[in-house]
Each structure stands twice: as structure tokens, then as C-alpha cells.
Amino acid sequence: MCRLTNPDSGELYINGKSYTNIKPFQLSKLRIGRSFQRIRNWNNLSIYDNLLINLTNKHTGFIDYLFQYKKIKKNENNIQEKIQLLADSLGIEDHLKNNLFNKSTPVTSLSLGEQKLIELMRIFISEPQVLLLDEPSVGINENIIKNLIIYLKFQISQGLGALIISHDENFLNGFANKILYMSCGKILEQLN
């Protein structure tokens, strides 16, 4: 799907339209949010800037980018409120919550679990219509995982599409409509 490796077969359809040959940078225009098993934050940016980066389209011209950035700055209070609501929904610990708006604290100063949360929050803030998540619960505090399950369950009930890879059956059982057990690209079992 992300086209980092060419697939042997298969097709991607969103709302009945084929996107089989989509380029990775085009995913954000389709409102597809994705995470990887290994955390993919911008290590040279602050925690706050990592949260904002998906709100701009990085594949436009410089002038368009400036206008988008100015629009984000103009709406910064609304964006910060959105970040705060998301942090509250996920039940993020106070020490992390206190750093969400810090423009000087590098994201690398956080634990790996906290960095994973920043990655997930960045995806959620961009309001995707489809989520592609790889091992989203790894390294995250058990209480936050419970809140993440509630958050995902609600978003899916509101029409969010999600394809989630996880070895954590308890996590998936909390919200998944369908679970496929796979090995080497083959479906072994399907639970509805």
C-alpha cells in the first residue's frame, strides 16, 4: 500500500476508486494516515512541530507551503485545542501533556512509547479517512492503550476505515470488526 516495496499482487480501492499505483506522497492527499512498526518522527523537530507537520502538504510549491503554514499559524489556537482534546481522550500522562506545546523540546527527548504516541497523535490530528497502522500499541502504557481502543472504536463507528497490523490480540479484540490471521501473505483464519 505504501509502495515502499512493490506488491506481488492486489489492488487498493477507496470509495470504489482504484489507487493501485499511488505514490507514497499522494497518500496524505487522500487522507490516508499511516504509521510504521519503527517510529517515524522528525527527530530534528520539536514535539509540537512533529504534531503540526501533517497539517501542511509537503508536496506543493514553496509559495503554497508558506500560505498553508500561515493558515496553520492563524488557526493555532484551534489546533492546540484539538491537540489538547486528543491528549485528554488518550489519557496521556501529565509530563507528556505539559510538553505537547513546547517548541524547543526535541521529540527524541521522549521515551520510545511517548514517541509512538506523538506519531499516532500526528496521524489523528490530520483527520484521516483511512488508517494504516503497524503495531500501534507497542511500547505504550496499558492505561493509554485502553483509551486508544476507545478512541479507535469511536472513530471507526463514525466511518473511519482502518487496517491495523498487530500481534496484540487483546488490543485488536477491543475494536476490530474483522480479524485476519496471516502468515507469509496467506490468510490462515478469519474472525468476524
KETOR-577438 format. One line per 2 residues: for each residue x, y, z of N, C-alpha, C, O, CB. Coordinates in Angstrom, 3 decimals, padded with zeros to 6 digits. Glycine has a CB too. Layout:
N
X/Y/Z/X/Y/Z/X/Y/Z/X/Y/Z/X/Y/Z | ...;
***
This chain:
192
000.819/-001.188/000.000/000.000/000.000/000.000/000.861/001.248/000.000/000.593/002.191/-000.746/-000.931/000.000/001.192 | 001.882/001.261/000.823/002.709/002.461/000.919/003.735/002.546/-000.197/004.432/003.551/-000.342/003.408/002.502/002.253;
003.820/001.484/-000.979/004.693/001.434/-002.156/006.175/001.539/-001.790/006.987/001.923/-002.632/004.326/002.552/-003.120 | 006.535/001.211/-000.574/007.947/001.171/-000.216/008.555/-000.128/-000.710/009.765/-000.226/-000.913/008.138/001.317/001.309;
007.697/-001.132/-000.903/008.047/-002.396/-001.527/006.957/-002.674/-002.548/005.774/-002.531/-002.240/008.184/-003.568/-000.470 | 007.332/-003.064/-003.742/006.323/-003.340/-004.759/005.595/-004.638/-004.433/006.234/-005.661/-004.186/006.965/-003.417/-006.158;
004.263/-004.605/-004.432/003.498/-005.815/-004.119/003.527/-006.815/-005.264/003.689/-006.443/-006.426/002.058/-005.457/-003.791 | 003.369/-008.096/-004.920/003.271/-009.151/-005.931/001.908/-009.108/-006.614/001.789/-009.388/-007.807/003.506/-010.537/-005.294;
000.879/-008.753/-005.839/-000.473/-008.706/-006.390/-001.333/-007.860/-005.469/-000.867/-007.367/-004.442/-001.074/-010.139/-006.559 | -002.597/-007.698/-005.849/-003.543/-006.965/-005.026/-003.822/-005.582/-005.571/-003.069/-005.058/-006.392/-003.034/-006.862/-003.620;
-004.909/-004.998/-005.105/-005.318/-003.673/-005.540/-005.820/-002.879/-004.344/-006.252/-003.452/-003.344/-006.402/-003.762/-006.631 | -005.762/-001.580/-004.453/-006.257/-000.683/-003.416/-007.426/000.106/-003.974/-007.305/000.781/-004.996/-005.138/000.267/-002.909;
-008.561/000.015/-003.291/-009.749/000.788/-003.659/-010.182/001.608/-002.457/-010.238/001.101/-001.337/-010.906/-000.140/-004.145 | -010.486/002.866/-002.690/-011.059/003.729/-001.665/-012.315/004.334/-002.260/-012.275/004.989/-003.301/-010.045/004.841/-001.191;
-013.434/004.103/-001.580/-014.739/004.575/-002.065/-014.983/004.165/-003.512/-015.508/004.945/-004.307/-014.834/006.096/-001.938 | -014.598/002.928/-003.849/-014.857/002.383/-005.167/-013.892/002.800/-006.261/-014.032/002.358/-007.401/-016.195/002.754/-005.569;
-012.919/003.637/-005.945/-011.964/004.094/-006.952/-010.609/003.425/-006.721/-010.144/003.317/-005.587/-011.823/005.639/-006.915 | -009.988/002.982/-007.805/-008.704/002.284/-007.709/-007.557/003.265/-007.503/-007.453/004.280/-008.192/-008.457/001.447/-008.965;
-006.696/002.938/-006.538/-005.480/003.715/-006.272/-004.282/002.770/-006.225/-003.367/002.960/-005.424/-005.604/004.516/-004.934 | -004.290/001.776/-007.064/-003.287/000.727/-007.009/-001.871/001.252/-007.254/-000.930/000.771/-006.622/-003.615/-000.340/-008.018;
-001.698/002.203/-008.133/-000.358/002.698/-008.452/-000.048/004.036/-007.800/000.689/004.847/-008.360/-000.201/002.822/-009.943 | -000.598/004.266/-006.640/-000.406/005.533/-005.939/001.033/005.668/-005.432/001.658/004.685/-005.033/-001.395/005.648/-004.769;
001.534/006.879/-005.455/002.866/007.162/-004.908/002.731/007.472/-003.412/001.701/007.993/-002.986/003.548/008.359/-005.668 | 003.749/007.162/-002.616/003.638/007.369/-001.164/003.221/008.791/-000.776/002.418/008.955/000.142/004.956/007.046/-000.508;
003.742/009.813/-001.443/003.422/011.185/-001.047/001.966/011.554/-001.347/001.454/012.537/-000.811/004.353/012.155/-001.756 | 001.301/010.774/-002.198/-000.092/011.066/-002.537/-001.071/010.559/-001.475/-002.253/010.901/-001.507/-000.434/010.449/-003.883;
-000.586/009.753/-000.544/-001.457/009.198/000.489/-002.116/010.286/001.323/-003.303/010.188/001.636/-000.670/008.267/001.390 | -001.359/011.329/001.690/-001.932/012.362/002.553/-003.041/013.132/001.846/-003.997/013.564/002.490/-000.845/013.325/003.015;
-002.928/013.309/000.531/-003.990/013.998/-000.208/-005.285/013.199/-000.194/-006.371/013.767/-000.304/-003.555/014.256/-001.650 | -005.171/011.885/-000.058/-006.346/011.019/000.021/-006.828/010.850/001.459/-007.764/010.096/001.729/-006.035/009.656/-000.585;
-006.185/011.551/002.363/-006.487/011.481/003.797/-006.284/010.060/004.329/-007.128/009.508/005.036/-007.935/011.945/004.066 | -005.137/009.491/003.963/-004.734/008.192/004.486/-003.618/008.441/005.496/-002.567/008.984/005.156/-004.268/007.217/003.333;
-003.858/008.040/006.734/-002.855/008.183/007.789/-002.166/006.855/007.999/-002.818/005.814/008.071/-003.491/008.682/009.108 | -000.849/006.888/008.097/-000.124/005.629/008.245/000.971/005.756/009.298/001.555/006.821/009.502/000.479/005.195/006.903;
001.220/004.650/009.943/002.361/004.561/010.847/003.107/003.286/010.488/002.584/002.400/009.813/001.916/004.568/012.363 | 004.320/003.223/010.952/005.170/002.072/010.686/005.498/001.397/012.005/005.290/001.967/013.077/006.464/002.486/009.935;
006.014/000.180/011.917/006.398/-000.516/013.143/007.504/000.270/013.854/007.467/000.448/015.071/006.867/-001.968/012.830 | 008.464/000.727/013.095/009.507/001.596/013.660/008.990/003.030/013.626/008.418/003.465/012.626/010.868/001.463/012.866;
009.189/003.749/014.698/008.682/005.109/014.837/009.291/006.004/013.764/010.496/005.954/013.514/008.986/005.664/016.242 | 008.456/006.819/013.136/008.899/007.719/012.065/008.547/009.165/012.409/007.713/009.777/011.742/008.258/007.318/010.714;
009.172/009.704/013.432/009.027/011.118/013.744/010.169/011.883/013.083/011.137/011.290/012.608/009.009/011.357/015.284 | 010.043/013.189/013.061/011.123/014.046/012.567/011.975/014.395/013.773/011.631/015.277/014.560/010.573/015.349/011.841;
013.109/013.682/013.911/013.942/013.795/015.104/014.554/015.177/015.299/014.894/015.545/016.423/015.031/012.781/015.046 | 014.697/015.940/014.234/015.294/017.271/014.366/014.252/018.331/014.710/014.594/019.505/014.850/016.013/017.653/013.078;
012.983/017.936/014.848/011.921/018.882/015.177/011.465/018.704/016.619/011.687/017.664/017.240/010.735/018.711/014.223 | 010.822/019.747/017.133/010.281/019.693/018.491/009.059/018.789/018.534/008.533/018.384/017.498/009.921/021.102/018.992;
008.621/018.484/019.733/007.405/017.689/019.914/006.242/018.376/019.210/005.498/017.742/018.462/007.091/017.486/021.422 | 006.089/019.667/019.453/004.972/020.433/018.884/005.027/020.455/017.359/004.009/020.247/016.697/004.982/021.868/019.425;
006.202/020.704/016.803/006.330/020.744/015.342/006.049/019.386/014.719/005.521/019.314/013.609/007.725/021.216/014.943 | 006.394/018.305/015.418/006.054/016.969/014.929/004.543/016.785/014.849/004.046/016.133/013.930/006.666/015.897/015.835;
003.815/017.352/015.801/002.357/017.235/015.779/001.746/018.022/014.630/000.713/017.627/014.089/001.771/017.711/017.099 | 002.371/019.133/014.250/001.812/020.004/013.214/002.174/019.610/011.790/001.490/020.016/010.850/002.260/021.394/013.451;
003.224/018.835/011.612/003.801/018.655/010.276/002.830/018.046/009.263/002.912/018.375/008.080/005.022/017.786/010.372 | 001.922/017.179/009.684/000.974/016.586/008.728/-000.113/017.553/008.289/-000.863/017.257/007.359/000.333/015.364/009.333;
-000.209/018.701/008.943/-001.248/019.660/008.583/-000.877/020.485/007.363/-001.712/021.211/006.823/-001.530/020.575/009.745 | 000.365/020.377/006.929/000.769/021.043/005.688/001.023/019.982/004.639/001.458/018.875/004.955/002.035/021.931/005.897;
000.753/020.319/003.403/001.029/019.407/002.302/002.465/019.657/001.867/002.774/020.712/001.314/000.018/019.603/001.109 | 003.325/018.708/002.110/004.754/018.898/001.844/005.113/018.771/000.367/006.272/018.959/-000.002/005.556/017.900/002.636;
004.148/018.460/-000.472/004.443/018.267/-001.891/003.747/019.311/-002.752/003.167/019.009/-003.796/004.028/016.868/-002.332 | 003.824/020.540/-002.279/003.350/021.671/-003.066/004.543/022.582/-003.280/005.634/022.320/-002.775/002.159/022.426/-002.359;
004.335/023.633/-004.016/005.397/024.602/-004.219/005.671/025.383/-002.942/004.878/025.346/-002.000/005.040/025.553/-005.353 | 006.781/026.079/-002.915/007.212/026.831/-001.739/006.178/027.887/-001.347/005.879/028.043/-000.163/008.567/027.494/-002.002;
005.635/028.605/-002.314/004.654/029.661/-002.034/003.395/029.044/-001.422/002.864/029.565/-000.441/004.300/030.449/-003.332 | 002.914/027.933/-002.000/001.745/027.250/-001.438/002.011/026.799/-000.010/001.147/026.925/000.858/001.357/026.046/-002.303;
003.212/026.272/000.232/003.578/025.832/001.570/003.528/027.003/002.547/003.016/026.862/003.657/004.976/025.197/001.564 | 004.059/028.164/002.138/004.035/029.334/003.018/002.611/029.731/003.375/002.327/030.057/004.528/004.752/030.510/002.358;
001.713/029.705/002.395/000.324/030.055/002.676/-000.315/029.034/003.621/-001.078/029.402/004.513/-000.480/030.146/001.368 | -000.004/027.763/003.423/-000.538/026.737/004.327/000.006/026.942/005.732/-000.733/026.831/006.711/-000.187/025.321/003.819;
001.300/027.243/005.834/001.920/027.447/007.134/001.295/028.658/007.826/001.031/028.618/009.027/003.445/027.631/006.987 | 001.060/029.728/007.076/000.425/030.922/007.649/-000.988/030.607/008.115/-001.428/031.105/009.151/000.399/032.069/006.622;
-001.702/029.779/007.353/-003.057/029.379/007.739/-003.011/028.589/009.048/-003.847/028.794/009.928/-003.725/028.534/006.616 | -002.044/027.698/009.176/-001.887/026.924/010.407/-001.593/027.849/011.571/-002.187/027.710/012.640/-000.768/025.879/010.259;
-000.686/028.788/011.376/-000.344/029.734/012.445/-001.559/030.563/012.848/-001.770/030.830/014.031/000.803/030.660/012.000 | -002.348/030.966/011.870/-003.553/031.762/012.134/-004.551/030.956/012.966/-005.229/031.509/013.832/-004.209/032.219/010.806;
-004.639/029.672/012.707/-005.574/028.798/013.409/-004.916/028.031/014.557/-005.433/027.006/015.000/-006.189/027.821/012.435 | -003.797/028.522/015.028/-003.017/027.779/016.020/-003.806/027.501/017.302/-003.668/026.424/017.881/-001.753/028.545/016.359;
-004.616/028.437/017.748/-005.406/028.202/018.966/-006.364/027.029/018.773/-006.511/026.192/019.664/-006.195/029.472/019.353 | -007.021/026.967/017.604/-007.916/025.843/017.319/-007.148/024.534/017.253/-007.618/023.505/017.739/-008.666/026.075/016.005;
-005.969/024.574/016.654/-005.144/023.371/016.534/-004.684/022.910/017.917/-004.700/021.715/018.214/-003.923/023.633/015.618 | -004.276/023.858/018.759/-003.847/023.497/020.112/-004.996/022.905/020.916/-004.796/021.988/021.713/-003.280/024.718/020.836;
-006.191/023.427/020.707/-007.367/022.881/021.383/-007.623/021.445/020.915/-007.963/020.571/021.713/-008.612/023.769/021.115 | -007.455/021.222/019.629/-007.624/019.880/019.059/-006.592/018.908/019.649/-006.925/017.770/019.979/-007.496/019.928/017.515;
-005.349/019.361/019.777/-004.283/018.545/020.370/-004.625/018.221/021.823/-004.462/017.085/022.268/-002.915/019.278/020.286 | -005.102/019.228/022.560/-005.447/019.038/023.972/-006.587/018.033/024.126/-006.541/017.165/024.998/-005.838/020.381/024.615;
-007.608/018.152/023.279/-008.739/017.214/023.334/-008.291/015.782/023.032/-008.734/014.832/023.677/-009.835/017.641/022.338 | -007.413/015.644/022.049/-006.893/014.329/021.706/-006.065/013.762/022.859/-006.197/012.589/023.206/-006.048/014.403/020.425;
-005.213/014.600/023.448/-004.398/014.163/024.590/-005.293/013.730/025.745/-005.013/012.732/026.410/-003.445/015.292/025.048 | -006.367/014.478/025.985/-007.308/014.112/027.051/-008.014/012.795/026.725/-008.195/011.950/027.602/-008.348/015.234/027.262;
-008.413/012.622/025.454/-009.085/011.382/025.041/-008.196/010.172/025.246/-008.660/009.108/025.655/-009.509/011.465/023.578 | -006.911/010.343/024.958/-005.979/009.224/025.097/-005.477/009.058/026.529/-004.832/008.059/026.848/-004.801/009.417/024.164;
-005.770/010.036/027.396/-005.344/009.951/028.791/-003.839/010.022/028.944/-003.250/009.313/029.760/-005.849/008.679/029.407 | -003.228/010.880/028.154/-001.764/010.991/028.179/-001.302/011.570/029.517/-001.905/012.505/030.044/-001.261/011.877/027.006;
-000.234/011.003/030.051/000.300/011.423/031.341/000.641/012.906/031.338/000.934/013.492/030.296/001.534/010.602/031.696 | 000.597/013.501/032.528/000.840/014.941/032.667/002.196/015.377/032.144/002.302/016.423/031.505/000.719/015.339/034.105;
003.245/014.586/032.407/004.576/015.041/031.983/004.676/015.141/030.464/005.389/016.004/029.951/005.657/014.092/032.512 | 003.980/014.282/029.743/003.975/014.391/028.290/003.036/015.510/027.855/003.364/016.295/026.965/003.561/013.054/027.642;
001.865/015.578/028.488/000.884/016.607/028.139/001.481/018.007/028.293/001.184/018.902/027.501/-000.373/016.468/029.018 | 002.323/018.195/029.312/002.948/019.500/029.547/003.951/019.878/028.470/004.290/021.053/028.334/003.631/019.509/030.887;
004.434/018.907/027.700/005.425/019.176/026.656/004.840/019.243/025.249/005.568/019.536/024.300/006.484/018.126/026.694 | 003.545/018.977/025.091/002.962/018.924/023.752/003.100/020.232/022.991/003.242/020.221/021.769/001.511/018.552/023.843;
003.061/021.353/023.688/003.113/022.653/023.016/004.496/023.299/023.122/004.678/024.467/022.779/002.061/023.588/023.604 | 005.453/022.527/023.598/006.811/023.038/023.755/007.507/023.052/022.398/007.649/022.015/021.749/007.612/022.184/024.774;
007.934/024.224/021.985/008.538/024.374/020.662/010.051/024.194/020.685/010.709/024.332/019.654/008.199/025.729/020.094 | 010.603/023.888/021.858/012.056/023.711/021.924/012.472/022.314/022.367/013.631/021.939/022.188/012.647/024.725/022.862;
011.563/021.538/022.937/011.910/020.192/023.394/011.891/019.233/022.211/010.850/019.049/021.581/010.935/019.712/024.501 | 013.043/018.615/021.902/013.074/017.690/020.757/012.275/016.429/021.055/012.218/015.971/022.196/014.527/017.319/020.399;
011.668/015.883/020.032/010.868/014.675/020.189/011.737/013.516/020.678/011.231/012.588/021.308/010.183/014.308/018.862 | 013.024/013.563/020.396/013.930/012.493/020.814/014.165/012.479/022.331/014.752/011.531/022.851/015.261/012.636/020.092;
013.717/013.510/023.039/013.869/013.535/024.498/012.822/012.652/025.189/012.894/012.426/026.397/013.762/014.977/025.017 | 011.864/012.164/024.426/010.793/011.330/024.970/011.184/009.852/024.949/012.078/009.445/024.207/009.494/011.545/024.177;
010.507/009.067/025.766/010.706/007.618/025.716/010.148/007.109/024.388/009.412/007.823/023.706/010.014/006.899/026.936 | 010.500/005.874/024.023/010.016/005.320/022.760/008.490/005.213/022.732/007.873/005.473/021.699/010.636/003.948/022.520;
007.878/004.834/023.850/006.418/004.762/023.915/005.782/006.133/023.707/004.766/006.256/023.022/005.977/004.182/025.258 | 006.392/007.173/024.309/005.878/008.536/024.135/006.076/009.013/022.700/005.223/009.710/022.151/006.569/009.502/025.113;
007.200/008.638/022.092/007.425/008.996/020.693/006.378/008.322/019.797/005.922/008.917/018.820/008.855/008.592/020.253 | 006.002/007.092/020.126/004.959/006.394/019.377/003.635/007.148/019.498/002.903/007.287/018.518/004.803/004.938/019.883;
003.333/007.631/020.699/002.113/008.412/020.908/002.119/009.690/020.073/001.093/010.060/019.502/001.952/008.757/022.389 | 003.258/010.361/019.999/003.352/011.580/019.181/003.085/011.239/017.723/002.388/011.976/017.028/004.747/012.251/019.333;
003.639/010.120/017.257/003.394/009.691/015.884/001.905/009.434/015.649/001.355/009.876/014.641/004.205/008.429/015.567 | 001.252/008.727/016.566/-000.171/008.442/016.428/-001.000/009.725/016.502/-001.939/009.900/015.725/-000.621/007.458/017.510;
-000.664/010.613/017.422/-001.397/011.876/017.545/-001.274/012.692/016.261/-002.246/013.300/015.812/-000.875/012.692/018.749 | -000.080/012.704/015.674/000.134/013.447/014.427/-000.800/012.915/013.330/-001.362/013.685/012.552/001.621/013.342/013.973;
-000.951/011.610/013.284/-001.838/010.994/012.297/-003.293/011.360/012.601/-004.033/011.747/011.696/-001.656/009.452/012.283 | -003.706/011.243/013.854/-005.097/011.511/014.225/-005.472/012.976/014.007/-006.593/013.270/013.593/-005.333/011.129/015.683;
-004.551/013.891/014.281/-004.818/015.325/014.129/-005.111/015.685/012.678/-005.860/016.624/012.408/-003.630/016.146/014.639 | -004.524/014.941/011.741/-004.744/015.241/010.323/-006.101/014.741/009.820/-006.432/014.922/008.648/-003.635/014.624/009.487;
-006.889/014.112/010.703/-008.238/013.638/010.401/-008.298/012.757/009.146/-008.950/013.108/008.163/-009.164/014.821/010.231 | -007.608/011.608/009.192/-007.625/010.718/008.030/-008.990/010.070/007.843/-009.780/009.979/008.783/-006.554/009.641/008.172;
-009.257/009.622/006.621/-010.468/008.830/006.383/-010.140/007.341/006.433/-011.030/006.508/006.598/-011.102/009.195/005.019 | -008.842/007.010/006.287/-008.375/005.634/006.362/-007.087/005.610/007.187/-006.201/006.443/006.995/-008.145/005.033/004.932;
-006.995/004.653/008.103/-005.785/004.468/008.911/-005.086/003.185/008.499/-005.726/002.148/008.323/-006.125/004.436/010.421 | -003.778/003.257/008.346/-002.929/002.090/008.138/-001.889/002.128/009.260/-000.954/002.928/009.216/-002.250/002.088/006.687;
-002.050/001.276/010.249/-001.177/001.318/011.421/-000.474/-000.017/011.597/-001.087/-001.079/011.487/-001.979/001.673/012.689 | 000.816/000.053/011.871/001.615/-001.143/012.100/002.072/-001.154/013.554/002.878/-000.317/013.962/002.833/-001.201/011.130;
001.560/-002.095/014.328/001.895/-002.277/015.749/001.738/-000.978/016.550/002.690/-000.544/017.198/003.331/-002.797/015.885 | 000.551/-000.348/016.518/000.378/000.937/017.186/000.438/000.893/018.711/000.671/001.924/019.341/-000.912/001.515/016.781;
000.235/-000.269/019.314/000.191/-000.335/020.779/001.530/-000.691/021.423/001.641/-000.683/022.649/-000.837/-001.340/021.203 | 002.537/-000.998/020.629/003.825/-001.433/021.177/004.493/-000.298/021.953/004.645/000.813/021.445/004.756/-001.925/020.048;
004.885/-000.594/023.179/005.631/000.361/023.999/004.773/001.402/024.697/005.301/002.292/025.363/006.628/001.055/023.157 | 003.458/001.304/024.554/002.568/002.301/025.136/001.991/001.770/026.445/001.674/000.586/026.566/001.435/002.671/024.148;
001.862/002.654/027.408/001.306/002.372/028.718/-000.061/001.689/028.584/-000.864/002.059/027.728/001.185/003.669/029.537 | -000.317/000.697/029.431/-001.548/-000.097/029.357/-002.815/000.754/029.488/-003.805/000.489/028.806/-001.538/-001.156/030.440;
-002.797/001.761/030.346/-003.979/002.626/030.505/-004.232/003.437/029.237/-005.380/003.645/028.846/-003.800/003.575/031.712 | -003.168/003.888/028.605/-003.325/004.651/027.364/-003.815/003.725/026.252/-004.592/004.149/025.396/-001.985/005.331/026.957;
-003.374/002.472/026.253/-003.867/001.508/025.255/-005.382/001.354/025.390/-006.087/001.312/024.382/-003.162/000.124/025.421 | -005.886/001.271/026.611/-007.338/001.173/026.818/-008.043/002.385/026.209/-009.080/002.244/025.560/-007.670/001.064/028.332;
-007.482/003.568/026.418/-008.073/004.791/025.856/-007.940/004.823/024.333/-008.826/005.319/023.637/-007.406/006.036/026.467 | -006.835/004.295/023.825/-006.633/004.226/022.376/-007.691/003.317/021.747/-008.213/003.620/020.673/-005.205/003.711/022.042;
-008.003/002.216/022.407/-009.048/001.309/021.926/-010.388/002.042/021.866/-011.102/001.946/020.868/-009.155/000.058/022.840 | -010.729/002.766/022.918/-011.990/003.532/022.942/-012.006/004.565/021.827/-013.015/004.730/021.140/-012.186/004.227/024.310;
-010.882/005.263/021.647/-010.784/006.285/020.603/-010.979/005.665/019.216/-011.766/006.170/018.415/-009.419/007.003/020.679 | -010.267/004.577/018.937/-010.380/003.919/017.633/-011.776/003.361/017.405/-012.321/003.478/016.308/-009.354/002.802/017.515;
-012.354/002.761/018.428/-013.704/002.202/018.309/-014.698/003.299/017.929/-015.551/003.095/017.065/-014.133/001.522/019.633 | -014.586/004.468/018.578/-015.485/005.580/018.269/-015.260/006.085/016.845/-016.218/006.291/016.098/-015.285/006.726/019.274;
-013.986/006.285/016.466/-013.682/006.809/015.131/-014.172/005.848/014.042/-014.707/006.280/013.021/-012.164/007.052/014.981 | -013.989/004.563/014.265/-014.454/003.563/013.292/-015.985/003.598/013.196/-016.542/003.459/012.107/-013.966/002.132/013.692;
-016.659/003.783/014.330/-018.126/003.869/014.303/-018.605/005.111/013.540/-019.745/005.160/013.076/-018.681/003.892/015.736 | -017.724/006.112/013.416/-018.053/007.339/012.697/-017.655/007.270/011.219/-017.793/008.253/010.491/-017.370/008.525/013.359;
-017.155/006.098/010.773/-016.850/005.912/009.354/-015.374/005.835/009.004/-015.032/005.693/007.830/-017.449/007.005/008.590 | -014.499/005.924/009.981/-013.065/005.790/009.708/-012.768/004.359/009.283/-013.203/003.414/009.941/-012.216/006.180/010.954;
-012.034/004.193/008.193/-011.564/002.882/007.775/-010.209/002.619/008.422/-009.391/003.531/008.542/-011.471/002.786/006.225 | -009.974/001.405/008.831/-008.702/001.106/009.500/-008.212/-000.283/009.120/-008.971/-001.252/009.116/-008.851/001.215/011.029;
-006.935/-000.354/008.805/-006.232/-001.605/008.593/-005.060/-001.579/009.566/-004.136/-000.778/009.427/-005.760/-001.786/007.083 | -005.117/-002.462/010.544/-004.140/-002.414/011.630/-003.450/-003.764/011.748/-004.096/-004.808/011.841/-004.815/-002.026/012.972;
-002.133/-003.717/011.742/-001.323/-004.913/011.943/-000.886/-004.921/013.396/-000.310/-003.947/013.881/-000.087/-004.953/010.970 | -001.157/-006.012/014.089/-000.772/-006.106/015.494/-000.678/-007.564/015.913/-001.434/-008.416/015.447/-001.774/-005.354/016.388;
000.263/-007.826/016.800/000.368/-009.146/017.411/-000.421/-009.201/018.720/-000.545/-010.264/019.330/001.843/-009.505/017.662 | -000.953/-008.058/019.149/-001.667/-007.936/020.411/-003.159/-008.198/020.183/-003.910/-007.292/019.821/-001.443/-006.531/021.036;
-003.577/-009.451/020.400/-004.972/-009.833/020.167/-005.930/-009.073/021.073/-007.025/-008.709/020.643/-005.149/-011.328/020.375 | -005.537/-008.827/022.315/-006.409/-008.092/023.233/-006.681/-006.685/022.709/-007.801/-006.183/022.808/-005.779/-008.024/024.636;
-005.660/-006.061/022.157/-005.811/-004.734/021.569/-006.811/-004.788/020.420/-007.753/-003.996/020.382/-004.449/-004.193/021.078 | -006.619/-005.699/019.498/-007.497/-005.804/018.328/-008.930/-006.182/018.707/-009.884/-005.657/018.133/-006.940/-006.832/017.352;
-009.080/-007.084/019.668/-010.414/-007.516/020.083/-011.230/-006.365/020.672/-012.457/-006.442/020.727/-010.305/-008.643/021.101 | -010.563/-005.309/021.106/-011.251/-004.173/021.702/-012.063/-003.352/020.724/-012.979/-002.642/021.139/-010.272/-003.297/022.361;
-011.754/-003.426/019.425/-012.449/-002.551/018.475/-012.618/-003.130/017.074/-013.416/-002.605/016.297/-011.718/-001.268/018.374 | -011.903/-004.180/016.728/-011.895/-004.666/015.340/-013.197/-005.364/014.970/-013.734/-006.152/015.748/-010.727/-005.620/015.124;
-013.700/-005.067/013.774/-014.884/-005.746/013.235/-014.517/-007.094/012.630/-015.311/-008.034/012.646/-015.570/-004.870/012.180 | -013.314/-007.173/012.102/-012.854/-008.387/011.443/-011.362/-008.543/011.748/-010.606/-007.574/011.678/-013.124/-008.337/009.891;
-010.948/-009.751/012.081/-009.535/-010.033/012.357/-009.096/-011.153/011.427/-009.737/-012.201/011.346/-009.304/-010.424/013.866 | -007.993/-010.917/010.727/-007.409/-011.930/009.856/-006.086/-012.377/010.456/-005.248/-011.548/010.812/-007.211/-011.388/008.407;
-005.900/-013.675/010.568/-004.617/-014.233/010.977/-003.888/-014.604/009.694/-004.393/-015.371/008.874/-004.788/-015.482/011.943 | -002.684/-014.042/009.535/-001.943/-014.253/008.290/-000.534/-014.737/008.569/000.035/-014.491/009.633/-001.898/-012.969/007.468;
000.006/-015.425/007.593/001.401/-015.836/007.623/001.913/-015.862/006.189/001.302/-016.484/005.321/001.571/-017.231/008.313 | 003.019/-015.196/005.939/003.630/-015.159/004.609/002.640/-014.718/003.527/002.653/-015.243/002.413/004.193/-016.529/004.261;
001.786/-013.750/003.865/000.847/-013.211/002.898/-000.391/-014.048/002.659/-001.210/-013.703/001.807/001.529/-013.019/001.632 | -000.548/-015.137/003.386/-001.700/-016.024/003.226/-002.601/-015.925/004.458/-002.113/-015.898/005.588/-001.240/-017.493/003.003;
-003.924/-015.870/004.234/-004.883/-015.835/005.340/-005.010/-017.244/005.905/-005.328/-018.189/005.183/-006.278/-015.286/004.874 | -004.760/-017.370/007.191/-004.884/-018.658/007.874/-006.266/-018.834/008.495/-006.836/-019.926/008.488/-003.813/-018.790/008.952;
-006.793/-017.725/009.034/-008.081/-017.780/009.709/-008.685/-016.381/009.699/-007.967/-015.382/009.678/-007.935/-018.323/011.168 | -010.019/-016.324/009.713/-010.712/-015.042/009.730/-011.779/-015.081/010.824/-012.567/-016.024/010.901/-011.347/-014.724/008.335;
-011.795/-014.043/011.672/-012.807/-013.927/012.720/-013.625/-012.679/012.454/-013.067/-011.621/012.161/-012.159/-013.879/014.139 | -014.947/-012.789/012.553/-015.831/-011.637/012.384/-016.460/-011.280/013.704/-017.243/-010.332/013.778/-016.913/-011.918/011.336;
***
